[in-house]
Amino acid sequence: MDDASRHGREESDPSASASASASSTVRGRLAADRADTVARLAALGRDFDGIVAANALVAVDDEHDPEGGTTRRGRRDVR
């Protein structure tokens, strides 16, 4: 019987500890990536809403826009 068993302690498996640490690291990265993605999606939604709102104030004829950019192109760029 080894010393740890005699004193009622079990030795921990170092590979299990490393695996738990790696899993925690991966979960942290995934959570951070998800938060970034959600924030980016919200920003794109605001951009799209801004384009739609700005176009509500101008003429609807986007085929002959004198400035060159079209409503359709602005919406496409956000996507």
C-alpha positions in Angstrom: 0.0 0.0 0.0 1.4 3.4 -0.9 1.5 6.5 1.3 -1.5 8.2 -0.4 -3.7 5.1 0.1 -2.8 4.8 3.8 -3.8 8.3 4.5 -7.1 8.1 2.6 -6.0 10.3 -0.3 -6.1 9.2 -3.9 -3.6 10.5 -6.3 -5.1 12.5 -9.1 -4.5 11.5 -12.7 -2.4 14.3 -14.3 -3.9 13.5 -17.8 -7.4 14.0 -16.4 -6.5 17.3 -15.0 -4.9 18.4 -18.3 -7.9 17.2 -20.2 -10.2 19.2 -18.0 -8.0 22.3 -18.4 -8.0 21.9 -22.2 -11.8 21.5 -22.3 -12.1 24.6 -20.2 -9.9 26.5 -22.6 -11.8 25.3 -25.6 -15.1 26.3 -23.9 -13.7 29.7 -23.1 -12.6 30.3 -26.7 -16.0 29.1 -28.1 -17.8 31.4 -25.7 -15.6 34.3 -26.8 -16.1 33.5 -30.5 -19.9 33.3 -29.9 -20.0 36.6 -28.2 -18.0 38.2 -31.0 -20.3 36.7 -33.6 -23.5 37.8 -31.8 -22.0 41.4 -31.5 -21.1 41.4 -35.2 -24.5 40.2 -36.2 -26.1 42.9 -34.1 -23.9 45.5 -35.8 -24.8 44.3 -39.2 -28.4 44.4 -38.3 -28.1 48.0 -37.2 -26.2 48.8 -40.5 -29.0 47.2 -42.5 -31.7 49.0 -40.6 -29.8 52.3 -41.1 -29.6 51.7 -44.9 -33.4 51.0 -45.0 -34.2 54.0 -42.9 -32.0 56.3 -45.0 -33.6 55.1 -48.2 -37.0 55.8 -46.8 -36.1 59.5 -47.1 -35.0 59.5 -50.7 -36.5 58.7 -54.1 -37.2 55.0 -54.7 -35.6 55.0 -58.2 -32.3 53.3 -57.3 -31.7 52.2 -61.0 -30.7 55.7 -61.9 -29.0 57.0 -58.8 -26.9 60.0 -59.8 -24.3 59.2 -57.2 -23.7 55.7 -58.5 -24.4 53.7 -55.5 -27.7 51.9 -55.3 -30.0 50.8 -52.5 -29.6 47.2 -53.6 -25.8 47.5 -53.5 -25.9 49.0 -50.0 -28.1 46.2 -48.7 -25.9 43.6 -50.4 -22.8 45.1 -48.8 -24.2 44.6 -45.3 -24.9 41.0 -45.9 
